[in-house]
Amino acid sequence: MSKAFKTLVLALTLGTTPILVRAQNLSADSAEVKFLDQVVITATKHERKQVQTGKVLSVINAETLRRSSGQSLSELLSRQVGITVNGAQNNLGTNPDIYIRGAGTGYTLILLDGIPVNDPANLNNNFDLNLIAIDQIERIEILKGGQSTLYGSDALAGVINIISKQRFQKPFEGQALATIGSYGTWKGHLGLGGQTTKATYNVQYTHLNAQGFSSAFDEKNQGGYDNDGFVENNLSTQLKYRLAKDLLIKGLVNYNTYQADIDAGAFVDDKDYTSSSNNLLGGGGFVLDKKYLRLTLNYAYNATERVFEDDSTSVPATAFAKYARTDYRGKSNFIEAYGNFKFGEKMEFLLGLENRSQKMSQVYNSVSDFGNSREELTADFTQSSLFSTFASLNVRDLGIFGLEIGGRFNQHSEFGSYSTFNLNPYFFLHQQLKAFVNWSSSFKAPTQYQLFSIYGNQGLQPEVGINVELGTQWFSKDQSSQVRAVYFVRSIQDVIIFRSTSGPPFGQYTNFNQQDDAGLELDGQSQLGKLKLGFNYTYVDGKVSTELRPGRDTAYFNLIRRPKHAINLNFGYSIGKKWEVSLALRAVGKRIDIYFDNNTFQSRQVELNHYLTLDLYQEYRVNPKLKLFLDLRNLSNQRFFDTYGYNSRRFNFTFGLSHKF
């Protein structure tokens, strides 16, 4: 970065007084804001004020989500400290890759209302964020660091808990939203819900349609690249019923589906290549809440299906097949039971059991000049299970001291047993300054494809990580302002890679590398009267090490598509009681990408230039129930690339209205 840019970052870091832990009650008729300790659940699996934990947790609250109706979930997450979401700025339907603190895809666990969601048919077990509608979310809790002790496999770098709308004040409430925008995009949303003495219900439906633009970049300006459209439907339902004063039962059914036009690759257009994806999530459970004991049971069934079909009416010159179709199906069952035992007001003990089972299938059909081809991987051959027991002890308010310590024992059907731990002490140096240390181990189980495909290896061991965080957090007396600084180090051993072999099938997955990452996070927010300020800065560096021979290895930077430097600045201002304006600036540093050249049949490294975008959001409350908003993004119309050879969004807008009833 330039010297002027560094000076700006330093000035904002020292000069703003931000907030991270607060909850707001905003009235459409009043500018008064009341700050409270925000209650979160992801850090400890039970309600806890955010100030009472030493973990690095951030919250995207309802107010921020309300201002983000014109964005996708991927776009919103990409603006958070320590997070890069590659593909968030590309055409709708692009499969987003989440990188927390530089960690690779698959090292972030996605939760929906505390339930793990994933795709067992995906190479890295990733869940597609396109399947979650942003209008159906109440808040998002982002927990950094190794969190396998509480959340098991895949939580090597962090956990993102997406919490659906579930708070209502009346027996019947509703909200309707409609938007139109650039690239022929329009969206409609309808939500109904309510709360009675014993029951809470919620039904949300969202439809999104876009003509889009060409996903592939027309490098040679040939013309004729067609727009790649996108159609999505999201339906979520929830029901909670109180059988007794201390017993609550709950159930949910979510069904989400979309279809997208895609291109043949970087710089390569395709007229009839489509992808479709759908996800069914169903489950339920209960909560038994006594004075000193809370018992929780959760069960969920998750099924995903993805289809990629390249028809024969338009065949790119670089294509091997005239027709190709691949069907992926993944299914998983999840069940957990845990109890929170309270010992007075300062100590809690968590004890739980968890079991996950997964399976996948894959069918590939193609037609080429060499004939027809069919490859199949059946679900009967790809089943695995993971059973875990876990425990955690939390103590707080012991003078200036608080602590969480825990462990988990895991038994996998293929690789056997593995254990994790966490140790999180924190100290109040005085009432407004907290210091914390987090030391934890974590793991990621091999995926179904890595274990059971034609390239699979059933002797694979889990990828295991050690995370260390050192941080400090300052907040004002009324907690309306706060700033946090965190230094982190992460080492992952037994990283699974695809390694070429001399005989059929000429490749196999194996544990081979070690990944070491380190970096710094600065973030905060503040509200000064009618002015809201926010910022975050992320620095991350990493290298992969490979032992070529005993005692000799090679190491090199390998954070593909992940910037070393990223900055987000936000300024919001209330003009009177009805009009709000906010300005968001995002600066992303240089990155490297790996590009496979179809002309030379070789991969080469390319550099992606840094970029800066500026967004303007305006909202006007016509009355307490009706709101109009206009979201203008990438005001400078800058061309940039998150992935080499694929277009990102230039200047674009969303106009919408929302009505409560």
C-alpha positions in Angstrom: 0.0 0.0 0.0 1.1 3.6 -0.5 2.3 5.7 2.4 -0.9 7.9 2.2 -3.1 4.8 2.3 -1.3 3.5 5.4 -1.6 6.8 7.1 -5.3 6.8 6.4 -5.7 3.3 8.0 -3.7 4.4 11.0 -5.7 7.6 11.5 -9.0 5.8 11.3 -7.7 3.1 13.7 -6.7 5.6 16.3 -9.2 8.3 15.7 -12.6 6.5 15.5 -14.4 5.1 18.5 -16.3 2.0 17.3 -18.8 -0.4 18.8 -18.9 -4.2 18.4 -21.1 -5.2 21.4 -24.4 -3.5 21.4 -28.0 -4.1 20.6 -30.2 -1.3 19.3 -33.9 -0.4 19.5 -34.5 1.9 16.6 -37.8 3.7 16.3 -39.1 5.0 13.0 -40.5 8.0 14.9 -37.5 8.7 17.2 -33.8 9.1 16.8 -33.2 7.9 20.3 -30.9 4.8 20.5 -30.5 2.6 23.5 -27.3 0.5 23.8 -27.3 -2.8 25.6 -25.0 -5.8 26.0 -25.8 -7.9 23.0 -26.7 -11.5 23.8 -25.1 -14.2 21.6 -25.2 -18.0 21.5 -22.5 -19.2 19.1 -19.5 -18.6 21.4 -20.7 -21.0 24.1 -23.8 -22.8 22.7 -26.0 -20.9 25.2 -27.0 -17.3 25.8 -24.2 -15.1 26.9 -23.5 -11.4 26.8 -20.8 -10.9 24.2 -18.7 -9.0 26.7 -18.6 -12.1 28.9 -16.6 -14.2 26.4 -12.9 -14.2 25.4 -13.6 -15.5 21.9 -13.5 -13.4 18.8 -17.1 -13.0 17.8 -18.8 -10.4 15.6 -22.5 -9.9 15.0 -24.2 -8.7 11.8 -27.4 -7.3 13.4 -30.9 -6.8 12.2 -30.2 -3.1 11.4 -27.4 -4.0 9.0 -29.4 -6.8 7.4 -32.3 -4.3 6.9 -30.0 -2.1 4.9 -28.7 -5.0 2.8 -31.9 -6.1 1.0 -30.3 -5.3 -2.4 -27.2 -7.5 -1.7 -26.6 -11.2 -1.5 -25.5 -13.0 1.6 -22.0 -13.4 0.0 -21.6 -9.7 -0.6 -22.5 -8.9 3.0 -20.1 -11.5 4.5 -17.3 -10.3 2.2 -17.3 -6.9 4.0 -16.7 -8.4 7.4 -13.3 -8.3 9.1 -11.1 -11.3 8.3 -13.4 -12.7 5.6 -12.9 -12.9 1.9 -15.8 -14.4 -0.2 -14.5 -15.0 -3.7 -17.3 -14.7 -6.3 -19.4 -12.4 -4.1 -18.9 -9.6 -6.7 -19.5 -11.8 -9.8 -22.6 -12.7 -11.6 -25.5 -14.2 -9.6 -25.2 -18.0 -9.5 -21.4 -17.9 -9.0 -20.5 -20.5 -6.4 -18.9 -18.4 -3.6 -15.8 -19.6 -1.8 -15.4 -18.5 1.8 -11.9 -17.8 3.2 -11.7 -16.8 6.9 -8.3 -15.4 7.8 -6.8 -16.9 4.7 -7.9 -20.4 5.4 -9.0 -22.5 2.4 -12.5 -23.3 1.4 -14.0 -26.0 3.5 -12.4 -24.8 6.7 -15.4 -22.7 7.7 -18.5 -24.4 9.2 -21.9 -22.9 8.3 -24.7 -23.2 10.8 -28.4 -22.4 10.2 -30.0 -21.7 13.5 -27.2 -23.6 15.2 -27.5 -26.7 12.9 -24.5 -27.6 10.6 -25.4 -27.4 6.9 -23.1 -28.8 4.2 -23.0 -30.6 0.9 -21.4 -34.1 1.2 -21.2 -34.3 -2.6 -19.0 -31.2 -2.7 -15.2 -31.8 -2.9 -14.7 -29.7 0.3 -18.0 -30.3 1.9 -18.9 -26.6 1.3 -22.5 -25.3 1.6 -23.6 -23.1 -1.2 -24.5 -19.6 0.2 -26.7 -18.9 -2.9 -29.3 -21.2 -1.3 -29.9 -18.8 1.6 -32.0 -15.6 1.1 -30.7 -12.6 3.0 -34.3 -11.3 3.6 -35.0 -14.3 5.8 -32.2 -13.7 8.3 -32.5 -12.0 11.7 -28.8 -11.8 12.5 -25.5 -13.5 11.8 -22.9 -14.5 14.4 -19.3 -15.0 13.1 -17.0 -16.9 15.5 -13.3 -16.9 14.5 -10.5 -19.4 15.4 -10.5 -23.1 15.8 -14.0 -24.1 17.1 -14.0 -27.9 16.8 -14.4 -28.5 20.5 -17.9 -27.1 20.4 -18.8 -27.6 16.7 -16.7 -30.6 15.5 -15.4 -31.1 12.0 -14.9 -28.2 9.5 -14.5 -25.5 12.1 -10.8 -25.1 11.5 -10.9 -21.3 10.8 -14.3 -20.3 12.2 -18.1 -20.7 12.4 -20.8 -18.6 10.7 -24.1 -19.1 12.4 -27.0 -17.7 10.3 -30.0 -17.1 12.5 -33.4 -16.9 10.8 -36.2 -14.5 11.6 -38.0 -15.7 14.8 -38.8 -12.7 17.0 -42.3 -11.4 16.9 -44.4 -9.2 19.2 -47.9 -9.9 18.0 -50.0 -13.0 17.0 -49.8 -11.9 13.4 -47.2 -9.9 11.7 -46.1 -9.6 8.1 -43.6 -8.0 5.7 -43.6 -7.6 2.0 -40.6 -6.4 0.0 -40.1 -5.7 -3.7 -37.0 -4.6 -5.5 -35.8 -3.9 -9.1 -32.2 -3.3 -10.2 -29.4 -3.5 -12.7 -28.9 -6.5 -15.0 -32.7 -7.0 -15.2 -32.9 -8.0 -11.6 -36.1 -8.1 -9.6 -37.0 -9.7 -6.3 -40.1 -10.3 -4.2 -40.3 -11.3 -0.6 -43.2 -12.1 1.7 -42.9 -13.1 5.4 -45.6 -14.0 7.8 -45.2 -14.8 11.5 -46.4 -14.3 15.0 -46.3 -15.2 18.6 -49.0 -16.3 21.0 -48.9 -17.5 24.6 -47.7 -20.9 23.6 -46.7 -20.8 20.0 -44.4 -19.0 17.6 -44.6 -19.5 13.8 -42.8 -18.1 10.8 -43.2 -18.6 7.0 -40.8 -16.8 4.6 -40.8 -16.9 0.8 -38.3 -15.1 -1.6 -38.2 -15.1 -5.4 -35.2 -13.6 -7.2 -34.9 -13.3 -11.0 -32.0 -11.7 -13.0 -31.0 -11.5 -16.7 -27.5 -11.1 -15.5 -24.4 -10.5 -17.6 -21.7 -12.7 -19.2 -19.9 -14.5 -16.5 -16.8 -15.0 -18.8 -14.8 -11.9 -19.7 -14.5 -11.1 -23.4 -10.8 -10.5 -23.4 -10.4 -10.1 -27.2 -13.6 -8.1 -27.5 -15.0 -10.6 -29.9 -18.6 -9.8 -29.1 -21.5 -12.2 -28.9 -21.1 -13.2 -25.3 -24.6 -13.8 -24.0 -26.0 -12.9 -20.6 -26.1 -15.6 -17.9 -29.4 -15.4 -16.0 -30.4 -16.6 -12.6 -33.7 -17.7 -11.0 -34.1 -18.6 -7.3 -36.9 -19.6 -4.9 -36.4 -19.8 -1.1 -39.1 -21.1 1.3 -38.5 -21.4 5.0 -41.0 -22.5 7.8 -40.6 -22.7 11.5 -42.8 -23.6 14.4 -42.1 -23.5 18.2 -44.7 -24.6 20.7 -44.5 -24.5 24.5 -45.9 -27.8 25.9 -45.2 -26.7 29.4 -43.7 -23.8 31.3 -40.2 -25.3 31.0 -40.6 -27.4 27.8 -40.4 -26.0 24.3 -40.6 -28.1 21.1 -39.5 -26.9 17.7 -39.5 -27.9 14.0 -38.4 -26.4 10.7 -38.7 -27.2 7.0 -36.7 -25.2 4.4 -36.6 -25.8 0.7 -34.4 -23.6 -1.5 -33.7 -24.0 -5.3 -32.1 -22.0 -8.1 -31.0 -22.3 -11.7 -28.1 -20.4 -13.3 -26.6 -20.0 -16.7 -22.8 -20.4 -16.6 -19.9 -20.3 -19.0 -17.4 -22.8 -20.1 -14.5 -21.3 -18.2 -12.3 -18.2 -17.9 -12.7 -16.0 -21.0 -14.8 -18.8 -22.7 -18.5 -18.1 -23.4 -21.1 -20.9 -23.6 -24.7 -20.5 -24.8 -26.3 -23.5 -23.2 -24.4 -24.5 -20.1 -26.6 -24.5 -17.0 -26.3 -25.4 -13.3 -29.2 -26.1 -10.9 -29.1 -26.7 -7.2 -31.7 -27.4 -4.5 -31.5 -28.1 -0.8 -34.0 -29.6 1.6 -33.5 -29.1 5.3 -35.9 -30.5 7.9 -35.6 -31.1 11.6 -36.7 -30.4 15.1 -36.0 -30.8 18.7 -36.8 -29.6 22.2 -35.5 -27.5 25.0 -36.1 -28.3 28.6 -35.3 -25.3 30.8 -35.0 -25.8 34.6 -33.5 -23.4 37.1 -30.0 -24.9 37.1 -30.2 -27.2 34.0 -31.1 -26.7 30.4 -31.3 -29.8 28.1 -31.3 -29.4 24.3 -32.0 -31.9 21.6 -31.5 -31.1 17.9 -32.1 -33.3 14.8 -31.7 -32.3 11.2 -31.9 -34.0 7.8 -30.1 -32.2 4.9 -30.3 -33.2 1.3 -28.6 -31.4 -1.6 -28.7 -31.9 -5.4 -26.6 -30.2 -8.0 -26.8 -30.7 -11.8 -24.4 -29.3 -14.4 -25.6 -29.7 -18.0 -23.7 -28.6 -21.1 -26.0 -29.1 -24.1 -24.9 -29.7 -27.7 -26.4 -26.7 -29.5 -23.3 -24.6 -28.7 -20.0 -26.3 -28.2 -16.9 -24.1 -27.5 -13.8 -24.8 -29.5 -12.0 -25.8 -26.3 -14.6 -28.3 -25.2 -13.7 -32.0 -25.1 -17.3 -33.2 -25.1 -20.3 -32.3 -27.3 -22.7 -33.0 -24.4 -22.0 -33.4 -20.7 -24.1 -33.8 -17.6 -23.0 -34.4 -14.0 -25.5 -35.1 -11.2 -24.3 -34.7 -7.6 -26.4 -35.8 -4.6 -25.5 -35.5 -0.9 -27.4 -36.5 2.2 -26.6 -36.0 5.9 -28.2 -36.7 9.2 -27.3 -34.7 12.3 -28.3 -35.2 15.9 -27.0 -33.7 19.1 -28.0 -33.6 22.7 -26.3 -31.4 25.3 -27.0 -30.0 28.8 -26.0 -26.7 30.4 -25.5 -27.1 34.1 -25.4 -23.9 36.2 -23.4 -23.7 39.4 -24.4 -20.4 40.9 -24.2 -17.2 38.8 -20.5 -17.5 37.8 -20.0 -21.1 36.6 -21.6 -23.2 33.9 -20.7 -26.7 32.6 -21.7 -28.0 29.1 -21.8 -31.7 28.4 -23.0 -33.1 25.0 -23.1 -35.9 22.4 -23.2 -35.5 18.6 -23.5 -37.8 15.6 -23.1 -37.0 11.9 -23.7 -39.4 9.1 -23.1 -38.6 5.4 -23.2 -40.1 2.0 -23.1 -38.9 -1.6 -23.6 -40.1 -5.2 -22.3 -38.8 -8.5 -23.2 -39.7 -12.1 -21.3 -38.3 -15.1 -22.5 -38.7 -18.7 -20.8 -37.3 -21.8 -20.8 -37.6 -25.6 -17.7 -36.9 -27.6 -15.9 -37.9 -30.8 -14.5 -40.8 -28.9 -18.0 -42.2 -28.0 -20.3 -42.1 -25.0 -18.9 -42.1 -21.5 -20.5 -42.8 -18.1 -19.0 -42.7 -14.6 -20.9 -43.4 -11.5 -20.3 -43.3 -7.7 -23.1 -44.8 -5.7 -24.4 -43.7 -2.3 -24.1 -47.2 -0.9 -20.3 -47.1 -1.2 -19.8 -43.6 0.2 -21.3 -43.7 3.7 -19.4 -42.4 6.8 -20.2 -41.4 10.3 -18.7 -39.3 13.0 -19.6 -39.6 16.7 -18.4 -37.1 19.3 -18.6 -36.3 22.9 -17.8 -32.8 24.2 -17.5 -30.8 27.4 -16.8 -27.2 28.3 -16.5 -25.3 31.5 -17.2 -21.5 31.7 -16.4 -19.3 34.6 -16.9 -15.5 34.6 -16.9 -12.5 36.8 -14.1 -13.8 39.0 -12.8 -10.4 39.8 -11.0 -9.4 36.6 -10.9 -12.9 35.2 -13.0 -15.2 33.0 -12.2 -18.6 31.4 -13.5 -21.2 29.1 -11.8 -24.6 28.8 -13.1 -27.6 27.0 -12.4 -30.8 25.0 -14.0 -33.1 22.4 -13.4 -36.8 21.6 -14.3 -37.8 18.0 -14.7 -41.3 16.6 -14.8 -41.5 12.7 -15.9 -44.7 10.9 -12.8 -44.4 8.6 -9.8 -42.8 10.3 -10.6 -43.7 13.9 -10.3 -41.3 16.8 -9.1 -37.7 17.3 -9.4 -35.3 20.1 -9.5 -31.5 20.3 -9.2 -28.9 23.1 -9.7 -25.2 23.7 -8.4 -22.8 26.4 -9.8 -19.2 26.4 -8.9 -17.0 29.4 -9.7 -13.3 29.4 -8.9 -10.4 31.7 -10.4 -7.0 32.4 -7.4 -4.7 32.8 -9.9 -2.1 33.9 -13.7 -1.7 33.3 -13.2 -0.6 29.7 -10.2 -2.7 28.5 -10.2 -6.5 28.0 -7.4 -8.7 27.0 -7.8 -12.3 25.9 -5.8 -15.4 24.7 -7.3 -18.3 22.7 -5.5 -21.5 22.2 -7.3 -24.3 20.5 -7.0 -27.4 18.3 -9.4 -28.2 15.4 -9.9 -30.7 12.6 -11.6 -31.4 9.3 -12.6 -34.9 8.4 -11.8 -36.2 4.9 -14.8 -35.6 2.6 -16.8 -38.3 0.9 -15.2 -37.6 -2.5 -11.7 -37.7 -1.0 -12.4 -41.0 0.7 -14.5 -42.9 -1.8 -14.2 -41.5 -5.4 -12.0 -43.1 -8.1 -9.2 -40.9 -6.7 -10.2 -41.6 -3.1 -8.0 -42.9 -0.3 -9.7 -44.6 2.7 -6.5 -44.3 4.6 -6.7 -40.5 4.8 -6.2 -38.9 8.2 -8.0 -35.7 9.3 -6.5 -32.3 8.6 -5.6 -30.9 12.0 -5.0 -27.3 13.1 -3.6 -25.4 16.0 -4.9 -21.8 16.5 -3.6 -19.1 18.7 -5.2 -15.6 19.1 -4.0 -12.7 21.2 -6.2 -9.7 21.4 -7.4 -6.7 23.2 -10.7 -4.8 23.2 -11.6 -1.3 24.4 -15.1 0.0 24.8 -16.7 3.1 26.2 -18.6 3.1 29.5 -22.0 3.0 27.8 -20.6 0.4 25.3 -21.6 2.7 22.4 -18.1 2.7 21.1 -15.5 -0.1 20.8 -12.3 -1.1 19.0 -10.7 -4.5 18.9 -7.3 -5.7 17.7 -6.5 -9.4 17.2 -3.3 -11.1 16.2 -3.7 -14.7 15.0 -1.5 -17.7 14.1 -2.8 -20.9 12.6 -1.0 -24.1 11.6 -2.7 -27.0 9.7 -0.9 -30.3 9.3 -1.7 -33.3 7.2 -3.3 -31.1 4.6 -5.1 -33.2 1.9 -3.9 -32.6 -1.7 -4.5 -34.4 -5.0 -1.2 -36.0 -6.0 -0.4 -37.4 -9.4 0.5 -41.1 -9.8 2.2 -43.0 -12.6 -0.6 -45.6 -12.9 -4.4 -45.6 -13.2 -6.3 -43.6 -12.3 -3.2 -41.4 -12.3 -4.0 -39.5 -9.2 -5.0 -39.9 -5.5 -5.8 -37.8 -2.5 -3.2 -37.9 0.2 -2.1 -36.1 3.4 1.0 -34.2 2.4 1.3 -30.5 3.2 1.5 -28.1 6.1 -0.3 -24.8 5.9 0.9 -21.9 8.2 -1.0 -18.6 8.3 -0.8 -15.4 10.4 -2.3 -12.0 10.4 -3.9 -9.0 12.2 -7.5 -7.8 12.5 -8.6 -4.3 13.5 -12.2 -3.5 13.7 -14.8 -1.3 15.4 -17.8 0.9 15.2 -19.2 4.0 16.9 -22.3 6.1 17.0 -21.8 9.8 17.7 -25.3 11.3 17.8 -26.7 10.9 14.3 -23.4 9.8 12.8 -22.5 6.1 12.7 -18.9 5.1 11.9 -17.4 1.7 11.3 -14.2 0.3 10.0 -12.2 -2.9 9.7 -8.8 -3.8 8.4 -7.4 -7.3 7.7 -3.8 -8.4 7.1 -3.1 -12.1 6.4 -0.1 -13.9 5.1 0.4 -17.6 4.6 2.6 -20.3 3.1 2.4 -24.0 2.4 5.3 -26.3 3.3 6.1 -29.6 1.6 8.7 -32.0 2.8 10.4 -33.3 -0.4 13.0 -35.4 1.5 13.6 -36.0 5.2 15.0 -32.8 6.6 14.5 -30.8 3.4 11.3 -29.0 2.4 10.0 -26.1 0.3 7.7 -23.3 1.4 5.9 -20.6 -0.7 3.0 -18.1 -0.5 -0.2 -19.9 -1.6 -3.2 -17.8 -0.6 -4.8 -17.9 -4.0 -7.4 -15.2 -4.6 -7.0 -13.9 -1.1 -5.6 -10.4 -0.5 -2.9 -9.6 2.1 -4.7 -6.3 2.8 -8.4 -5.5 2.9 -10.1 -2.4 4.3 -13.8 -1.5 4.8 -15.0 1.9 6.0 -18.7 2.8 6.7 -20.3 6.2 7.4 -24.0 6.6 8.2 -26.0 9.7 8.9 -29.6 10.3 9.9 -31.2 13.3 8.2 -34.1 14.1 10.4 -36.3 11.3 11.6 -37.1 9.6 8.3 -34.1 9.8 6.0 -30.9 7.8 6.4 -27.8 7.9 4.2 -24.7 5.6 4.4 -21.5 5.4 2.5 -19.3 2.3 2.3 -15.8 2.1 0.9 -14.0 -1.2 0.3 -10.3 -1.5 -0.7 -8.8 -4.8 -1.6 -5.1 -5.4 -2.2 -3.4 -7.4 -4.9 -4.0 -11.1 -5.2 -2.6 -14.0 -7.2 -4.6 -16.5 -9.2 -3.8 -19.7 -11.0 -5.1 -19.8 -14.6 -5.2 -23.0 -16.8 -4.5 -21.9 -20.4 -6.5 -24.1 -22.8 -4.1 -23.1 -25.6 -0.9 -24.3 -23.9 -2.6 -26.8 -21.6 -0.5 -25.4 -18.7 -1.3 -23.6 -15.6 0.3 -20.2 -14.9 0.3 -17.7 -12.1 -1.3 -14.3 -12.7 -1.7 -11.2 -10.6 -5.0 -9.6 -9.9 -4.8 -5.8 -9.4 -6.0 -4.1 -6.3 -9.3 -2.2 -6.4 -11.5 0.2 -4.5 -15.3 0.4 -4.6 -17.6 3.1 -3.2 -21.3 2.4 -2.4 -24.1 4.7 -1.4 -27.3 3.6 0.4 -30.3 5.8 1.1 -33.5 4.9 3.0 -36.7 7.0 3.5 -39.4 6.0 5.9 -42.7 7.2 4.4 -44.5 6.1 7.6 -43.7 3.6 10.4 -44.7 0.7 8.1 -43.6 1.8 4.6 -39.9 2.3 3.6 -38.3 3.2 0.3 -34.6 2.5 -0.4 -32.0 3.0 -3.1 -28.7 1.2 -3.1 -26.0 2.4 -5.5 -22.9 0.2 -5.7 -19.5 0.6 -7.4 -20.2 4.3 -8.0 -16.9 4.7 -9.9 -17.8 1.9 -12.3 -14.5 0.3 -11.7 -13.6 -2.9 -13.6 -11.9 -5.5 -11.4 -11.5 -9.2 -11.2 -11.9 -11.5 -8.1 -11.3 -14.5 -10.4 -9.1 -14.3 -13.5 -11.2 -14.3 -16.7 -14.6 -13.7 -15.0 -16.5 -10.5 -14.9 -17.4 -8.7 -11.7 -20.2 -6.2 -11.3 -19.6 -2.7 -12.6 -21.9 0.2 -11.4 -25.2 -1.2 -10.4 -28.3 -0.2 -8.4 -31.2 -1.6 -6.5 -34.4 0.3 -5.8 -37.0 -1.2 -3.4 -39.8 -0.8 -1.0 -40.7 -2.6 2.1 -44.1 -2.6 3.9 -45.0 -4.1 7.3 -48.5 -5.2 8.1 
